[in-house]
Every structure is written in C-alpha cells, then in structure tokens.
Amino acid sequence: MKGRINNKLGEIQIGSEVIALYAGMTAVECFGIVGMATISMKDGLVKLLKRESLTKGINVKVENNRISLDFHVIVAYGVSICAVADNLMANVRYKVEEFTGMDVDQINIYVEGVRVID
C-alpha cells in the first residue's frame, strides 16, 4: 500500500513504512507517551519498543490517498489518557498531513500499558 500523488512533473509514491516511521517519531514526542508497544503472540506480554523499532507498534493503511493509523502505545503513569490521546491524534494528524500531502482519515489508539517514568 503506497500513497500516490500526481503532479505536473510525475508521480510521487510514499510507502506505508515511511509514513509509519514519521508518525511514530511524532508520537513519541507527545507528552505522556512512553513509547510504542508490541504484543508477543507467544506469551501475550506487552513489550516497549526501542526507537529503531517504532514502526512495529503502528499499522498504516492507505486507500485512495487517505491514511488510517493504528497506534499501540504505552502511556506514562498519572496522566490523563484522554488528554494524551487527544494530543497524540491532533499532533500526528497535522504533521502527517503536512509531510505526505494526503488526508488522515482515522487514528485509532490502543493503550497497551502504563509505565512509571523516572
């Protein structure tokens, strides 16, 4: 699934992996987000992903140049999950739309865990 943008000089294709990486870097900059998460299918444990693996915690779908994003995140203990989610959605929507030139249709956030940050 690639986003395609046509202009007078030709066609631009943006891969879903590129969108996921950019959205992941934007997400971890948001207040209250500890990081991206992945769930081990073998034992069902949630694992905090390192910066190099951000894209594993994000699912990207591109259909008709409209982007849908699913985030699996770990939030900081003591923050309002609703406020963090609203902030994440607003920041990611704005920055991804500016970066790609495509509309973000949907952002789903799955809170997989809570961590105390030092």
N, C-alpha and C positions, 0 to 999 in steps of 0.2 A: 504494500500500500504506500504509494507516494503521492504527495500533493503536487499538482501541476498548475503552473501559472504561465499563461501565454502572453507575450507582449510583441511589439513590432519587430524585435530582433530575434525572436525564437521562443523556445520553451524552457522553463525552469522547473526542475524536479527536486523536491525536498523529501528525503527518506524519513520514515517514521522513527528511526533510531536517532536521527539528528534532532527531531522535534522532542523526543523523549529526554535526550541529554540536556537540551536547553531548558525544558520545563522542570527537570529535576534540579538543575543548578539554581533556577529561580525559586523553587520550592524550599530548598534548604536554607535560603537566605531569609525566609519569612520567620518572624518572631513566633516562638512556641513550637516550631518543628525541630525535632531532634535529628531526624533523618528518614530515609526511605526504608521500607521493610520488605522482607520476603518471608513466605511461609514454607517451611520444609514439608514436602508431601509425605516424606518417610515417617517423621515423628510428630508433625503438626506444630513444631516450635516456630516462633517468630524470631527472625534474625535481623539485626540492624545492619544495613548495607554500608560499605565504605564509599567514599566519593567516587572511586573508579567504577563502582557497580550501580550507580544511581538508576540506570535505565531498567534494571530488573524489577524495581518497585513501581514502574509506570507502564500502563498499557495505552497504546496510541492507536486510534482508528481514524483513517482519513477516507471519507466518502464524499464525492462531488465537491472537493476542496473545502470541506467542513471537517473540523477536527473534534474528536471526542477523546478525553483523557480520563484515565482511572489512576488515582494515586493511592498507594498503600504506605501509610506514614506511621511514625511513632512521634507522639507529642510529649512536650515537657509536662512534668507533674505540677499541678497547681494553677494551670492556665485554663481559661475558658475554651473548651473545644469548639464551641460555636463561633467564637470570635476568631480563633486561629483558622478555622475552616473558611470563614468569610474572607479573611485577609489573604489566605492562600489562593482562593478562587479569583479574587479581584486582581492580585498581582500576576498570577500565571496567565489569566485571560488577556490582560493588557500587553504583557511582554511577548507572549507567543504570537498574538495577532500582529504586533509591530514587527516581530522577527520574520514571520513567514508571509505576511500579506494575506493570510487566509483567516476565515472566521472560526472561532472556537465555539462549537455548538453546545458542548456539555462537559462539565468537570465533575467527576464523582470522587469523593474522598472516603477511604476506608481506614479508620483508625485501628491499627493492629496492636498498639500497645502504648504504655505510658512509662516514661523514664524520668528519674530524678537527675537533673543536670547539676554539676558542681560549678 
